[in-house]
């Protein structure tokens, strides 16, 4: 008579313990690798957005449209010489726009201080500060607040998407480099005030996003710290938010 061999209870327990140890060690490692891959993809996209924006700006400069609040270059909507945070702007400029999910964020509706937009900022210059979020995941079923709460995306914020200049707005210079530089510096100061008194406390802070923007923590002054700072602030802000990826 042949003996039937099987696993003893002790052997089963040992196998279960080994599998448990492997799960404890391997699963977090696997999740960490996935998270790292998502973050790397976000940073790669940020670089693509940066280079695309710079390319469009170069074309705008060649066309003499780098100071225009509202214009187009090669069918791409631009503001202040850079692609706007819209489908007709930065999305249109991308070589492969369908690779990522993108969502327009209405900053005015999100802002808790609507009085700031309609009062101080609106009376000085009618600027529609555009924001667009690029994500790896399909977030179409979420509200704008829920999208921002995911904290795994690239933010593209244009700083001078103009509707119509108000009657109090000085005309934009088109002649000498000196006058253009002066206009850039004034626009820089205006943008800086909008960020520090409007966008940072009312739009970014409620979603714990202000730490990603250095402008929110810079001291307010009347002069630019260096010659490059105005141009940097007038360009779109491209920020990777990846602490929940």
DRENMARLUM-38995 format. One record per residue (C-alpha): x, y, z; residue number from 1; residue in three letters. Coordinates in nm, 2 decimals, padded with zeros to 4 digits, always signed. Example, Ala and Ser with C-alpha at 12.3 -4.5 7.8 and 13.67 -1.06 7.14 Angstrom:
REM DRENMARLUM-38995
{{+01.23,-00.45,+00.78},1,'ALA'}
{{+01.37,-00.11,+00.71},2,'SER'}
END
This chain:
REM DRENMARLUM-38995
{{+00.00,+00.00,+00.00},1,'UNK'}
{{+00.14,+00.34,-00.11},2,'UNK'}
{{+00.17,+00.62,+00.14},3,'UNK'}
{{+00.00,+00.95,+00.04},4,'UNK'}
{{+00.23,+01.25,+00.09},5,'UNK'}
{{+00.10,+01.60,+00.17},6,'UNK'}
{{+00.20,+01.92,+00.34},7,'UNK'}
{{+00.19,+01.92,+00.71},8,'UNK'}
{{+00.04,+02.21,+00.90},9,'UNK'}
{{+00.39,+02.33,+01.00},10,'UNK'}
{{+00.50,+02.34,+00.64},11,'UNK'}
{{+00.19,+02.54,+00.54},12,'UNK'}
{{+00.26,+02.79,+00.82},13,'UNK'}
{{+00.62,+02.83,+00.70},14,'UNK'}
{{+00.51,+02.89,+00.34},15,'UNK'}
{{+00.25,+03.15,+00.45},16,'UNK'}
{{+00.51,+03.33,+00.67},17,'UNK'}
{{+00.76,+03.34,+00.38},18,'UNK'}
{{+00.50,+03.47,+00.14},19,'UNK'}
{{+00.40,+03.73,+00.40},20,'UNK'}
{{+00.76,+03.85,+00.44},21,'UNK'}
{{+00.80,+03.87,+00.06},22,'UNK'}
{{+00.48,+04.07,+00.04},23,'UNK'}
{{+00.59,+04.31,+00.31},24,'UNK'}
{{+00.93,+04.37,+00.14},25,'UNK'}
{{+00.83,+04.35,-00.23},26,'UNK'}
{{+00.50,+04.53,-00.25},27,'UNK'}
{{+00.62,+04.86,-00.10},28,'UNK'}
{{+00.93,+04.84,-00.33},29,'UNK'}
{{+00.70,+04.78,-00.63},30,'UNK'}
{{+00.48,+05.08,-00.53},31,'UNK'}
{{+00.78,+05.29,-00.48},32,'UNK'}
{{+00.91,+05.20,-00.83},33,'UNK'}
{{+00.57,+05.29,-00.97},34,'UNK'}
{{+00.56,+05.62,-00.78},35,'UNK'}
{{+00.91,+05.70,-00.90},36,'UNK'}
{{+00.81,+05.63,-01.26},37,'UNK'}
{{+00.51,+05.86,-01.24},38,'UNK'}
{{+00.72,+06.14,-01.09},39,'UNK'}
{{+00.98,+06.09,-01.37},40,'UNK'}
{{+00.71,+06.12,-01.63},41,'UNK'}
{{+00.58,+06.44,-01.47},42,'UNK'}
{{+00.92,+06.60,-01.47},43,'UNK'}
{{+00.97,+06.49,-01.83},44,'UNK'}
{{+00.65,+06.66,-01.93},45,'UNK'}
{{+00.75,+06.97,-01.74},46,'UNK'}
{{+01.06,+06.99,-01.95},47,'UNK'}
{{+00.86,+06.94,-02.27},48,'UNK'}
{{+00.62,+07.22,-02.16},49,'UNK'}
{{+00.92,+07.45,-02.09},50,'UNK'}
{{+01.09,+07.39,-02.42},51,'UNK'}
{{+00.76,+07.42,-02.61},52,'UNK'}
{{+00.68,+07.75,-02.44},53,'UNK'}
{{+01.03,+07.88,-02.52},54,'UNK'}
{{+01.00,+07.78,-02.88},55,'UNK'}
{{+00.66,+07.97,-02.92},56,'UNK'}
{{+00.81,+08.27,-02.74},57,'UNK'}
{{+01.10,+08.28,-02.99},58,'UNK'}
{{+00.85,+08.27,-03.28},59,'UNK'}
{{+00.65,+08.55,-03.11},60,'UNK'}
{{+00.97,+08.76,-03.08},61,'UNK'}
{{+01.05,+08.71,-03.44},62,'UNK'}
{{+00.69,+08.82,-03.53},63,'UNK'}
{{+00.71,+09.12,-03.29},64,'UNK'}
{{+00.43,+08.99,-03.07},65,'UNK'}
{{+00.63,+08.92,-02.75},66,'UNK'}
{{+00.46,+09.21,-02.57},67,'UNK'}
{{+00.10,+09.15,-02.70},68,'UNK'}
{{-00.15,+09.06,-02.43},69,'UNK'}
{{-00.37,+08.88,-02.69},70,'UNK'}
{{-00.24,+08.74,-03.02},71,'UNK'}
{{-00.16,+08.42,-03.21},72,'UNK'}
{{+00.16,+08.26,-03.35},73,'UNK'}
{{+00.12,+07.97,-03.60},74,'UNK'}
{{-00.24,+07.93,-03.49},75,'UNK'}
{{-00.13,+07.91,-03.12},76,'UNK'}
{{-00.30,+08.15,-02.87},77,'UNK'}
{{-00.03,+08.35,-02.69},78,'UNK'}
{{-00.03,+08.61,-02.42},79,'UNK'}
{{+00.28,+08.82,-02.34},80,'UNK'}
{{+00.46,+08.61,-02.60},81,'UNK'}
{{+00.39,+08.27,-02.45},82,'UNK'}
{{+00.12,+08.00,-02.50},83,'UNK'}
{{-00.19,+08.06,-02.29},84,'UNK'}
{{-00.31,+07.79,-02.05},85,'UNK'}
{{-00.58,+07.69,-02.29},86,'UNK'}
{{-00.65,+07.42,-02.56},87,'UNK'}
{{-00.58,+07.67,-02.83},88,'UNK'}
{{-00.26,+07.77,-02.65},89,'UNK'}
{{-00.02,+07.53,-02.48},90,'UNK'}
{{-00.22,+07.22,-02.57},91,'UNK'}
{{-00.21,+07.32,-02.94},92,'UNK'}
{{+00.16,+07.39,-02.92},93,'UNK'}
{{+00.25,+07.04,-02.79},94,'UNK'}
{{+00.36,+06.79,-03.05},95,'UNK'}
{{+00.16,+06.51,-02.89},96,'UNK'}
{{-00.12,+06.67,-02.69},97,'UNK'}
{{-00.33,+06.35,-02.65},98,'UNK'}
{{-00.05,+06.18,-02.45},99,'UNK'}
{{-00.17,+06.35,-02.13},100,'UNK'}
{{-00.50,+06.44,-01.97},101,'UNK'}
{{-00.53,+06.81,-01.94},102,'UNK'}
{{-00.78,+07.02,-01.75},103,'UNK'}
{{-00.84,+07.40,-01.74},104,'UNK'}
{{-00.87,+07.54,-01.39},105,'UNK'}
{{-01.08,+07.86,-01.34},106,'UNK'}
{{-00.86,+08.05,-01.09},107,'UNK'}
{{-01.12,+08.32,-01.04},108,'UNK'}
{{-01.39,+08.08,-00.93},109,'UNK'}
{{-01.15,+07.89,-00.70},110,'UNK'}
{{-01.03,+08.21,-00.53},111,'UNK'}
{{-01.19,+08.27,-00.20},112,'UNK'}
{{-01.13,+08.64,-00.24},113,'UNK'}
{{-01.34,+08.73,-00.54},114,'UNK'}
{{-01.33,+09.09,-00.43},115,'UNK'}
{{-00.96,+09.10,-00.51},116,'UNK'}
{{-01.01,+09.01,-00.88},117,'UNK'}
{{-01.31,+09.23,-00.94},118,'UNK'}
{{-01.17,+09.52,-00.73},119,'UNK'}
{{-00.80,+09.59,-00.72},120,'UNK'}
{{-00.68,+09.37,-01.01},121,'UNK'}
{{-00.97,+09.43,-01.23},122,'UNK'}
{{-00.95,+09.81,-01.20},123,'UNK'}
{{-00.58,+09.81,-01.29},124,'UNK'}
{{-00.56,+09.56,-01.58},125,'UNK'}
{{-00.81,+09.30,-01.69},126,'UNK'}
{{-00.59,+08.99,-01.67},127,'UNK'}
{{-00.73,+08.64,-01.69},128,'UNK'}
{{-00.46,+08.44,-01.52},129,'UNK'}
{{-00.49,+08.10,-01.69},130,'UNK'}
{{-00.41,+07.76,-01.52},131,'UNK'}
{{-00.40,+07.42,-01.67},132,'UNK'}
{{-00.33,+07.08,-01.51},133,'UNK'}
{{-00.16,+06.80,-01.70},134,'UNK'}
{{-00.22,+06.45,-01.54},135,'UNK'}
{{-00.13,+06.09,-01.60},136,'UNK'}
{{-00.48,+05.98,-01.49},137,'UNK'}
{{-00.82,+06.05,-01.63},138,'UNK'}
{{-00.97,+06.30,-01.38},139,'UNK'}
{{-01.26,+06.41,-01.59},140,'UNK'}
{{-01.52,+06.30,-01.32},141,'UNK'}
{{-01.37,+06.52,-01.06},142,'UNK'}
{{-01.44,+06.88,-00.97},143,'UNK'}
{{-01.17,+07.14,-01.01},144,'UNK'}
{{-01.10,+07.14,-00.63},145,'UNK'}
{{-01.07,+06.75,-00.64},146,'UNK'}
{{-00.83,+06.77,-00.93},147,'UNK'}
{{-00.60,+07.01,-00.75},148,'UNK'}
{{-00.62,+06.79,-00.43},149,'UNK'}
{{-00.48,+06.49,-00.62},150,'UNK'}
{{-00.13,+06.65,-00.61},151,'UNK'}
{{+00.01,+06.44,-00.89},152,'UNK'}
{{+00.03,+06.66,-01.20},153,'UNK'}
{{+00.21,+06.94,-01.38},154,'UNK'}
{{+00.07,+07.29,-01.34},155,'UNK'}
{{+00.10,+07.54,-01.63},156,'UNK'}
{{+00.01,+07.89,-01.53},157,'UNK'}
{{+00.02,+08.18,-01.78},158,'UNK'}
{{+00.07,+08.52,-01.63},159,'UNK'}
{{-00.07,+08.76,-01.88},160,'UNK'}
{{-00.36,+08.61,-02.07},161,'UNK'}
{{-00.53,+08.94,-02.15},162,'UNK'}
{{-00.89,+09.00,-02.23},163,'UNK'}
{{-00.90,+09.37,-02.30},164,'UNK'}
{{-00.68,+09.63,-02.16},165,'UNK'}
{{-00.87,+09.88,-01.94},166,'UNK'}
{{-00.88,+10.25,-02.02},167,'UNK'}
{{-00.63,+10.31,-01.74},168,'UNK'}
{{-00.37,+10.08,-01.89},169,'UNK'}
{{-00.07,+10.25,-02.05},170,'UNK'}
{{-00.01,+10.15,-02.42},171,'UNK'}
{{+00.24,+09.87,-02.47},172,'UNK'}
{{+00.57,+10.00,-02.62},173,'UNK'}
{{+00.68,+09.87,-02.96},174,'UNK'}
{{+00.99,+10.07,-03.02},175,'UNK'}
{{+01.32,+10.08,-02.82},176,'UNK'}
{{+01.46,+09.80,-02.61},177,'UNK'}
{{+01.48,+10.04,-02.32},178,'UNK'}
{{+01.10,+10.12,-02.32},179,'UNK'}
{{+01.02,+09.75,-02.37},180,'UNK'}
{{+01.24,+09.67,-02.07},181,'UNK'}
{{+01.06,+09.92,-01.86},182,'UNK'}
{{+00.72,+09.78,-01.96},183,'UNK'}
{{+00.85,+09.43,-01.87},184,'UNK'}
{{+00.96,+09.55,-01.53},185,'UNK'}
{{+00.62,+09.72,-01.46},186,'UNK'}
{{+00.44,+09.41,-01.56},187,'UNK'}
{{+00.67,+09.20,-01.34},188,'UNK'}
{{+00.58,+09.42,-01.04},189,'UNK'}
{{+00.21,+09.40,-01.12},190,'UNK'}
{{+00.23,+09.02,-01.16},191,'UNK'}
{{+00.42,+08.99,-00.83},192,'UNK'}
{{+00.16,+09.18,-00.64},193,'UNK'}
{{-00.12,+08.97,-00.79},194,'UNK'}
{{+00.06,+08.65,-00.69},195,'UNK'}
{{+00.14,+08.75,-00.34},196,'UNK'}
{{-00.19,+08.93,-00.26},197,'UNK'}
{{-00.43,+08.72,-00.47},198,'UNK'}
{{-00.31,+08.39,-00.61},199,'UNK'}
{{-00.09,+08.26,-00.33},200,'UNK'}
{{-00.33,+08.31,-00.04},201,'UNK'}
{{-00.66,+08.26,-00.22},202,'UNK'}
{{-00.60,+08.01,-00.49},203,'UNK'}
{{-00.29,+07.80,-00.39},204,'UNK'}
{{-00.29,+07.80,-00.01},205,'UNK'}
{{-00.63,+07.62,+00.03},206,'UNK'}
{{-00.48,+07.33,-00.16},207,'UNK'}
{{-00.14,+07.34,+00.01},208,'UNK'}
{{+00.02,+07.44,-00.32},209,'UNK'}
{{+00.19,+07.76,-00.22},210,'UNK'}
{{+00.51,+07.59,-00.11},211,'UNK'}
{{+00.57,+07.49,-00.48},212,'UNK'}
{{+00.60,+07.85,-00.58},213,'UNK'}
{{+00.89,+08.06,-00.47},214,'UNK'}
{{+00.71,+08.38,-00.56},215,'UNK'}
{{+00.48,+08.32,-00.27},216,'UNK'}
{{+00.76,+08.35,-00.02},217,'UNK'}
{{+00.97,+08.63,-00.17},218,'UNK'}
{{+00.98,+08.96,+00.00},219,'UNK'}
{{+00.78,+09.24,-00.17},220,'UNK'}
{{+00.99,+09.52,-00.30},221,'UNK'}
{{+00.97,+09.79,-00.56},222,'UNK'}
{{+01.26,+09.68,-00.78},223,'UNK'}
{{+01.35,+09.35,-00.94},224,'UNK'}
{{+01.63,+09.16,-00.77},225,'UNK'}
{{+01.82,+09.11,-01.10},226,'UNK'}
{{+01.77,+09.18,-01.47},227,'UNK'}
{{+01.64,+08.83,-01.54},228,'UNK'}
{{+01.37,+08.82,-01.28},229,'UNK'}
{{+01.11,+09.02,-01.47},230,'UNK'}
{{+01.14,+08.80,-01.77},231,'UNK'}
{{+01.12,+08.48,-01.56},232,'UNK'}
{{+00.81,+08.59,-01.38},233,'UNK'}
{{+00.64,+08.72,-01.70},234,'UNK'}
{{+00.69,+08.37,-01.85},235,'UNK'}
{{+00.45,+08.09,-01.76},236,'UNK'}
{{+00.51,+07.91,-01.44},237,'UNK'}
{{+00.55,+07.53,-01.49},238,'UNK'}
{{+00.54,+07.34,-01.17},239,'UNK'}
{{+00.55,+06.97,-01.09},240,'UNK'}
{{+00.32,+06.87,-00.80},241,'UNK'}
{{+00.41,+06.51,-00.71},242,'UNK'}
{{+00.39,+06.45,-00.33},243,'UNK'}
{{+00.09,+06.22,-00.37},244,'UNK'}
{{+00.20,+06.02,-00.68},245,'UNK'}
END
